[in-house]
């Protein structure tokens, strides 16, 4: 009691006992891990923002700060590009049930608490709208529509350490061929094209098309588990603004769409308003 532990973050020991760094946001992960190990009541993470917002306030001026957010929602937001908290820190907090508060280093205002879902009495259906510009789209046209073709595409990409995110396949009328579209990180686009080009004889696709000028926009909320119509509202809102959806992916608490990068701001603001997230 009465003792203060001062521990450097961003570093640790690997599985062979060698000193290693934890990568971007490693200090956040260090803080949560220490809070768990020490049995702390709360882990305060001071940063350059005063909490977690319903969307990026630099784009959505009506975004508001959340008092509380669930671990799952924060993990989804972090993985989708929200840079408030590092995704591994959110994952550690959820796994070990560490209450985390994200707050500003520059003022004394309360921040946002990361808590278990049961700790939030009135849970909104959608808690936030996030986006990621770190996406690039690849489309393979005229690939044979037969068992094993997907493994022949994504196996070499995995071997080359290229992570694939969203995937959609469209079969042709004759059932013999299909078009396959998927996304990779922008930094991996050239490597992915090179890998796919290397197995062209095996894949027998007609054409490889790539587009780095896309963005992934997502709506997130644990309330989706018990409420229908979230995806419908998203699609209708984007359609009303003339925004074409190129790829769709979903999870239990998230709906993501891939759109042209030029519509990023319009999509974020329109969806934020559609889900009643605007600050009055």
LINKADA-V461116 format. One record per pair of residues at least 12 apart in sequence whose C-alpha atoms are under 10 Angstrom apart, sorted by the first residue. I is the first residue (numbers start at 1). J is the second residue. If there is no record, write none. Layout:
# LINKADA-V461116
i->I j->J
i->I j->J
This chain:
# LINKADA-V461116
i->5 j->34
i->7 j->30
i->7 j->31
i->7 j->34
i->8 j->27
i->8 j->30
i->8 j->31
i->9 j->21
i->9 j->22
i->9 j->25
i->9 j->26
i->9 j->27
i->9 j->28
i->9 j->29
i->9 j->30
i->9 j->31
i->9 j->34
i->10 j->22
i->10 j->23
i->10 j->24
i->10 j->25
i->10 j->26
i->10 j->27
i->10 j->28
i->10 j->29
i->10 j->30
i->10 j->31
i->11 j->23
i->11 j->26
i->11 j->27
i->11 j->29
i->11 j->30
i->12 j->26
i->12 j->30
i->22 j->88
i->23 j->86
i->24 j->86
i->24 j->87
i->24 j->88
i->25 j->83
i->25 j->84
i->25 j->85
i->25 j->86
i->25 j->87
i->25 j->88
i->25 j->89
i->26 j->86
i->26 j->87
i->26 j->88
i->26 j->89
i->27 j->45
i->27 j->86
i->27 j->89
i->28 j->43
i->28 j->44
i->28 j->45
i->28 j->46
i->28 j->47
i->28 j->85
i->28 j->86
i->28 j->87
i->28 j->88
i->28 j->89
i->28 j->90
i->28 j->92
i->29 j->85
i->29 j->86
i->29 j->87
i->29 j->88
i->29 j->89
i->29 j->90
i->29 j->91
i->29 j->92
i->29 j->93
i->30 j->88
i->30 j->89
i->30 j->92
i->31 j->43
i->31 j->44
i->31 j->45
i->31 j->89
i->31 j->93
i->31 j->100
i->32 j->44
i->32 j->45
i->32 j->88
i->32 j->89
i->32 j->90
i->32 j->91
i->32 j->92
i->32 j->93
i->32 j->94
i->32 j->96
i->32 j->97
i->32 j->98
i->32 j->99
i->32 j->100
i->33 j->89
i->33 j->92
i->33 j->93
i->33 j->96
i->33 j->98
i->35 j->93
i->35 j->96
i->35 j->98
i->35 j->99
i->35 j->100
i->36 j->92
i->36 j->93
i->36 j->95
i->36 j->96
i->36 j->97
i->36 j->98
i->36 j->99
i->37 j->96
i->37 j->98
i->39 j->96
i->39 j->98
i->40 j->98
i->40 j->99
i->41 j->98
i->41 j->99
i->41 j->100
i->42 j->98
i->42 j->99
i->42 j->100
i->42 j->101
i->42 j->113
i->42 j->114
i->43 j->93
i->43 j->98
i->43 j->99
i->43 j->100
i->43 j->101
i->43 j->102
i->43 j->113
i->43 j->114
i->44 j->99
i->44 j->100
i->44 j->101
i->44 j->102
i->44 j->103
i->44 j->104
i->44 j->111
i->44 j->112
i->44 j->113
i->45 j->84
i->45 j->85
i->45 j->100
i->45 j->101
i->45 j->102
i->45 j->103
i->45 j->104
i->45 j->105
i->45 j->111
i->46 j->101
i->46 j->102
i->46 j->103
i->46 j->104
i->46 j->105
i->46 j->106
i->46 j->111
i->47 j->84
i->47 j->85
i->47 j->102
i->47 j->103
i->47 j->104
i->47 j->105
i->47 j->106
i->48 j->84
i->48 j->102
i->48 j->103
i->48 j->104
i->48 j->105
i->48 j->106
i->49 j->83
i->49 j->84
i->49 j->102
i->49 j->103
i->49 j->104
i->49 j->105
i->49 j->106
i->49 j->107
i->49 j->111
i->50 j->65
i->50 j->84
i->50 j->101
i->50 j->102
i->50 j->103
i->50 j->104
i->50 j->105
i->50 j->106
i->50 j->107
i->50 j->108
i->50 j->109
i->50 j->110
i->50 j->111
i->50 j->112
i->51 j->64
i->51 j->65
i->51 j->66
i->51 j->67
i->51 j->68
i->51 j->84
i->51 j->85
i->51 j->101
i->51 j->102
i->51 j->103
i->51 j->104
i->51 j->109
i->51 j->110
i->51 j->111
i->51 j->112
i->51 j->113
i->52 j->64
i->52 j->65
i->52 j->66
i->52 j->67
i->52 j->68
i->52 j->69
i->52 j->74
i->52 j->77
i->52 j->82
i->52 j->83
i->52 j->84
i->52 j->85
i->52 j->101
i->52 j->102
i->52 j->103
i->52 j->111
i->52 j->112
i->52 j->113
i->52 j->114
i->52 j->128
i->53 j->65
i->53 j->66
i->53 j->67
i->53 j->69
i->53 j->82
i->53 j->84
i->53 j->112
i->53 j->127
i->53 j->128
i->53 j->129
i->53 j->130
i->53 j->277
i->54 j->66
i->54 j->69
i->54 j->77
i->54 j->126
i->54 j->127
i->54 j->128
i->54 j->129
i->54 j->130
i->54 j->219
i->54 j->220
i->54 j->272
i->54 j->277
i->54 j->278
i->54 j->279
i->55 j->77
i->55 j->82
i->55 j->127
i->55 j->128
i->55 j->129
i->55 j->130
i->55 j->131
i->55 j->219
i->55 j->268
i->55 j->269
i->55 j->272
i->55 j->277
i->55 j->278
i->56 j->82
i->56 j->83
i->56 j->84
i->56 j->128
i->56 j->129
i->56 j->130
i->56 j->131
i->56 j->265
i->56 j->268
i->56 j->269
i->58 j->265
i->59 j->264
i->59 j->265
i->59 j->266
i->59 j->268
i->59 j->269
i->60 j->129
i->60 j->265
i->60 j->266
i->60 j->268
i->60 j->269
i->60 j->270
i->60 j->272
i->60 j->273
i->60 j->278
i->61 j->269
i->61 j->278
i->61 j->279
i->62 j->269
i->62 j->272
i->62 j->273
i->62 j->277
i->62 j->278
i->62 j->279
i->62 j->280
i->63 j->128
i->63 j->129
i->63 j->269
i->63 j->272
i->63 j->273
i->63 j->277
i->63 j->278
i->63 j->279
i->63 j->280
i->64 j->128
i->64 j->277
i->64 j->278
i->64 j->279
i->64 j->280
i->65 j->111
i->65 j->112
i->65 j->279
i->66 j->111
i->66 j->112
i->66 j->113
i->66 j->114
i->66 j->127
i->66 j->128
i->67 j->101
i->67 j->110
i->67 j->111
i->67 j->112
i->67 j->113
i->67 j->114
i->67 j->120
i->68 j->100
i->68 j->101
i->68 j->111
i->68 j->112
i->68 j->113
i->68 j->114
i->68 j->115
i->68 j->116
i->68 j->117
i->68 j->119
i->68 j->120
i->68 j->123
i->68 j->127
i->69 j->101
i->69 j->112
i->69 j->113
i->69 j->114
i->69 j->115
i->69 j->116
i->69 j->117
i->69 j->119
i->69 j->120
i->69 j->123
i->69 j->127
i->69 j->128
i->69 j->221
i->69 j->222
i->70 j->90
i->70 j->94
i->70 j->113
i->70 j->114
i->70 j->115
i->70 j->116
i->70 j->117
i->70 j->118
i->70 j->119
i->70 j->120
i->70 j->123
i->70 j->127
i->70 j->221
i->70 j->222
i->71 j->90
i->71 j->91
i->71 j->92
i->71 j->93
i->71 j->94
i->71 j->95
i->71 j->97
i->71 j->98
i->71 j->99
i->71 j->100
i->71 j->113
i->71 j->114
i->71 j->115
i->71 j->116
i->71 j->117
i->71 j->222
i->72 j->90
i->72 j->91
i->72 j->93
i->72 j->94
i->72 j->114
i->72 j->115
i->72 j->116
i->72 j->117
i->72 j->220
i->72 j->221
i->72 j->222
i->72 j->253
i->73 j->90
i->73 j->114
i->73 j->117
i->73 j->126
i->73 j->127
i->73 j->128
i->73 j->220
i->73 j->221
i->73 j->222
i->73 j->253
i->73 j->254
i->74 j->86
i->74 j->87
i->74 j->89
i->74 j->90
i->74 j->91
i->74 j->94
i->74 j->114
i->74 j->115
i->74 j->127
i->74 j->128
i->74 j->220
i->74 j->221
i->75 j->87
i->75 j->88
i->75 j->89
i->75 j->90
i->75 j->91
i->75 j->92
i->75 j->93
i->75 j->94
i->76 j->90
i->76 j->91
i->76 j->130
i->76 j->218
i->76 j->219
i->76 j->220
i->76 j->221
i->76 j->251
i->76 j->253
i->76 j->254
i->77 j->90
i->77 j->127
i->77 j->128
i->77 j->129
i->77 j->130
i->77 j->131
i->77 j->132
i->77 j->218
i->77 j->219
i->77 j->220
i->77 j->221
i->77 j->254
i->78 j->90
i->78 j->91
i->78 j->130
i->79 j->130
i->79 j->131
i->79 j->132
i->80 j->129
i->80 j->130
i->80 j->131
i->80 j->132
i->80 j->133
i->80 j->134
i->80 j->216
i->80 j->217
i->80 j->218
i->80 j->220
i->80 j->256
i->81 j->130
i->81 j->131
i->81 j->132
i->81 j->133
i->81 j->134
i->81 j->216
i->81 j->217
i->82 j->129
i->82 j->130
i->82 j->131
i->82 j->132
i->84 j->102
i->84 j->103
i->85 j->102
i->90 j->114
i->93 j->114
i->93 j->115
i->93 j->116
i->94 j->114
i->94 j->115
i->94 j->116
i->97 j->114
i->97 j->115
i->97 j->116
i->98 j->114
i->98 j->115
i->98 j->116
i->99 j->113
i->99 j->114
i->99 j->115
i->99 j->116
i->100 j->112
i->100 j->113
i->100 j->114
i->100 j->115
i->101 j->113
i->101 j->114
i->101 j->115
i->102 j->114
i->117 j->222
i->117 j->223
i->122 j->223
i->123 j->221
i->123 j->222
i->123 j->223
i->124 j->221
i->124 j->222
i->124 j->223
i->124 j->224
i->124 j->275
i->124 j->276
i->124 j->277
i->125 j->219
i->125 j->220
i->125 j->221
i->125 j->222
i->125 j->223
i->125 j->224
i->125 j->225
i->125 j->226
i->125 j->227
i->125 j->228
i->125 j->230
i->125 j->253
i->125 j->275
i->125 j->276
i->126 j->219
i->126 j->220
i->126 j->221
i->126 j->222
i->126 j->223
i->126 j->224
i->126 j->227
i->126 j->230
i->126 j->253
i->126 j->254
i->126 j->272
i->126 j->275
i->126 j->276
i->126 j->277
i->127 j->219
i->127 j->220
i->127 j->221
i->127 j->222
i->127 j->223
i->127 j->224
i->127 j->272
i->127 j->275
i->127 j->276
i->127 j->277
i->128 j->218
i->128 j->219
i->128 j->220
i->128 j->221
i->128 j->254
i->128 j->268
i->128 j->271
i->128 j->272
i->128 j->275
i->128 j->277
i->129 j->217
i->129 j->218
i->129 j->219
i->129 j->220
i->129 j->221
i->129 j->254
i->129 j->255
i->129 j->256
i->129 j->267
i->129 j->268
i->129 j->269
i->129 j->271
i->129 j->272
i->129 j->275
i->129 j->277
i->130 j->216
i->130 j->217
i->130 j->218
i->130 j->219
i->130 j->220
i->130 j->256
i->130 j->268
i->130 j->272
i->131 j->215
i->131 j->216
i->131 j->217
i->131 j->218
i->131 j->219
i->131 j->256
i->131 j->257
i->131 j->258
i->131 j->264
i->131 j->265
i->131 j->267
i->131 j->268
i->132 j->185
i->132 j->214
i->132 j->215
i->132 j->216
i->132 j->217
i->132 j->218
i->132 j->258
i->132 j->261
i->132 j->264
i->133 j->185
i->133 j->186
i->133 j->212
i->133 j->213
i->133 j->214
i->133 j->215
i->133 j->216
i->133 j->217
i->133 j->261
i->133 j->264
i->134 j->183
i->134 j->184
i->134 j->185
i->134 j->186
i->134 j->187
i->134 j->188
i->134 j->212
i->134 j->213
i->134 j->214
i->134 j->215
i->134 j->216
i->135 j->164
i->135 j->165
i->135 j->166
i->135 j->182
i->135 j->183
i->135 j->184
i->135 j->185
i->135 j->186
i->135 j->187
i->135 j->188
i->135 j->189
i->135 j->211
i->135 j->212
i->135 j->213
i->135 j->214
i->135 j->215
i->135 j->216
i->135 j->258
i->135 j->261
i->136 j->165
i->136 j->182
i->136 j->183
i->136 j->184
i->136 j->185
i->136 j->186
i->136 j->187
i->136 j->188
i->136 j->189
i->136 j->190
i->136 j->210
i->136 j->211
i->136 j->212
i->136 j->213
i->136 j->214
i->136 j->215
i->136 j->216
i->136 j->258
i->137 j->164
i->137 j->165
i->137 j->166
i->137 j->167
i->137 j->181
i->137 j->182
i->137 j->183
i->137 j->184
i->137 j->185
i->137 j->186
i->137 j->189
i->137 j->209
i->137 j->210
i->137 j->211
i->137 j->212
i->137 j->213
i->137 j->214
i->137 j->215
i->137 j->246
i->137 j->247
i->137 j->258
i->138 j->167
i->138 j->180
i->138 j->181
i->138 j->182
i->138 j->183
i->138 j->184
i->138 j->189
i->138 j->192
i->138 j->193
i->138 j->208
i->138 j->209
i->138 j->210
i->138 j->211
i->138 j->212
i->139 j->167
i->139 j->168
i->139 j->169
i->139 j->179
i->139 j->180
i->139 j->181
i->139 j->182
i->139 j->183
i->139 j->205
i->139 j->207
i->139 j->208
i->139 j->209
i->139 j->210
i->139 j->211
i->140 j->153
i->140 j->169
i->140 j->178
i->140 j->179
i->140 j->180
i->140 j->181
i->140 j->182
i->140 j->196
i->140 j->203
i->140 j->204
i->140 j->205
i->140 j->206
i->140 j->207
i->140 j->208
i->140 j->209
i->140 j->210
i->141 j->169
i->141 j->170
i->141 j->177
i->141 j->178
i->141 j->179
i->141 j->180
i->141 j->181
i->141 j->204
i->141 j->205
i->141 j->206
i->141 j->207
i->141 j->208
i->141 j->209
i->142 j->170
i->142 j->171
i->142 j->172
i->142 j->176
i->142 j->177
i->142 j->178
i->142 j->179
i->142 j->180
i->142 j->203
i->142 j->204
i->142 j->205
i->142 j->206
i->142 j->207
i->142 j->208
i->143 j->171
i->143 j->172
i->143 j->176
i->143 j->177
i->143 j->178
i->143 j->179
i->143 j->180
i->143 j->200
i->143 j->202
i->143 j->203
i->143 j->204
i->143 j->205
i->143 j->206
i->143 j->207
i->144 j->171
i->144 j->172
i->144 j->175
i->144 j->176
i->144 j->177
i->144 j->178
i->144 j->179
i->144 j->203
i->144 j->204
i->144 j->205
i->144 j->206
i->145 j->169
i->145 j->170
i->145 j->171
i->145 j->172
i->145 j->174
i->145 j->175
i->145 j->176
i->145 j->177
i->145 j->178
i->145 j->179
i->145 j->180
i->146 j->175
i->146 j->176
i->146 j->177
i->146 j->178
i->149 j->202
i->149 j->203
i->149 j->204
i->150 j->169
i->150 j->180
i->150 j->203
i->152 j->196
i->152 j->199
i->152 j->202
i->152 j->203
i->153 j->180
i->153 j->195
i->153 j->196
i->153 j->199
i->153 j->200
i->153 j->202
i->153 j->203
i->154 j->182
i->154 j->192
i->154 j->195
i->154 j->196
i->156 j->192
i->156 j->195
i->156 j->196
i->156 j->198
i->156 j->199
i->157 j->184
i->157 j->188
i->157 j->191
i->157 j->192
i->157 j->193
i->157 j->194
i->157 j->195
i->157 j->196
i->158 j->192
i->158 j->195
i->159 j->195
i->160 j->188
i->160 j->191
i->160 j->192
i->160 j->195
i->161 j->188
i->161 j->191
i->161 j->192
i->162 j->184
i->162 j->185
i->162 j->187
i->162 j->188
i->162 j->189
i->162 j->191
i->162 j->192
i->162 j->195
i->163 j->183
i->163 j->184
i->163 j->185
i->163 j->188
i->163 j->192
i->164 j->182
i->164 j->183
i->164 j->184
i->164 j->185
i->164 j->188
i->164 j->192
i->165 j->182
i->165 j->183
i->165 j->184
i->165 j->185
i->165 j->249
i->166 j->181
i->166 j->182
i->166 j->183
i->166 j->184
i->166 j->216
i->166 j->247
i->166 j->248
i->166 j->249
i->166 j->250
i->166 j->256
i->166 j->257
i->166 j->258
i->167 j->180
i->167 j->181
i->167 j->182
i->167 j->183
i->167 j->184
i->167 j->247
i->167 j->248
i->167 j->249
i->168 j->180
i->168 j->181
i->168 j->182
i->168 j->183
i->168 j->246
i->168 j->247
i->168 j->248
i->168 j->249
i->169 j->181
i->169 j->182
i->169 j->247
i->177 j->205
i->178 j->205
i->179 j->205
i->179 j->206
i->179 j->207
i->179 j->208
i->180 j->205
i->180 j->208
i->181 j->208
i->181 j->209
i->181 j->210
i->181 j->246
i->181 j->247
i->182 j->210
i->182 j->247
i->183 j->210
i->183 j->211
i->183 j->212
i->183 j->214
i->183 j->216
i->183 j->247
i->183 j->258
i->184 j->212
i->185 j->212
i->186 j->211
i->186 j->212
i->186 j->213
i->186 j->214
i->187 j->212
i->189 j->210
i->189 j->211
i->189 j->212
i->190 j->210
i->193 j->208
i->193 j->209
i->193 j->210
i->196 j->208
i->211 j->260
i->212 j->260
i->212 j->261
i->213 j->259
i->213 j->260
i->213 j->261
i->213 j->262
i->214 j->246
i->214 j->258
i->214 j->259
i->214 j->260
i->214 j->261
i->214 j->262
i->214 j->263
i->214 j->264
i->215 j->257
i->215 j->258
i->215 j->259
i->215 j->260
i->215 j->261
i->215 j->262
i->215 j->263
i->215 j->264
i->216 j->245
i->216 j->246
i->216 j->247
i->216 j->248
i->216 j->249
i->216 j->256
i->216 j->257
i->216 j->258
i->216 j->259
i->216 j->260
i->216 j->261
i->216 j->264
i->217 j->248
i->217 j->255
i->217 j->256
i->217 j->257
i->217 j->258
i->217 j->259
i->217 j->261
i->217 j->264
i->217 j->267
i->217 j->268
i->217 j->271
i->218 j->234
i->218 j->248
i->218 j->249
i->218 j->250
i->218 j->254
i->218 j->255
i->218 j->256
i->218 j->257
i->218 j->258
i->218 j->267
i->218 j->268
i->218 j->271
i->219 j->231
i->219 j->234
i->219 j->250
i->219 j->253
i->219 j->254
i->219 j->255
i->219 j->256
i->219 j->257
i->219 j->268
i->219 j->271
i->219 j->272
i->219 j->275
i->220 j->251
i->220 j->252
i->220 j->253
i->220 j->254
i->220 j->255
i->220 j->256
i->221 j->252
i->221 j->253
i->221 j->254
i->221 j->255
i->222 j->252
i->222 j->253
i->222 j->254
i->223 j->252
i->223 j->253
i->223 j->254
i->224 j->251
i->224 j->252
i->224 j->253
i->224 j->254
i->224 j->255
i->225 j->251
i->225 j->252
i->225 j->253
i->225 j->254
i->226 j->252
i->226 j->253
i->230 j->254
i->230 j->255
i->230 j->275
i->231 j->248
i->231 j->250
i->231 j->254
i->231 j->255
i->231 j->256
i->231 j->257
i->233 j->271
i->233 j->274
i->233 j->275
i->234 j->255
i->234 j->256
i->234 j->257
i->234 j->267
i->234 j->270
i->234 j->271
i->234 j->272
i->234 j->274
i->234 j->275
i->235 j->248
i->235 j->257
i->235 j->271
i->236 j->271
i->236 j->274
i->237 j->267
i->237 j->270
i->237 j->271
i->237 j->273
i->237 j->274
i->237 j->275
i->238 j->259
i->238 j->263
i->238 j->266
i->238 j->267
i->238 j->268
i->238 j->270
i->238 j->271
i->238 j->274
i->240 j->270
i->241 j->263
i->241 j->266
i->241 j->267
i->241 j->270
i->242 j->263
i->242 j->267
i->243 j->259
i->243 j->260
i->243 j->262
i->243 j->263
i->243 j->264
i->243 j->266
i->243 j->267
i->244 j->257
i->244 j->258
i->244 j->259
i->244 j->260
i->244 j->263
i->245 j->257
i->245 j->258
i->245 j->259
i->245 j->260
i->246 j->258
i->246 j->259
i->246 j->260
i->247 j->259
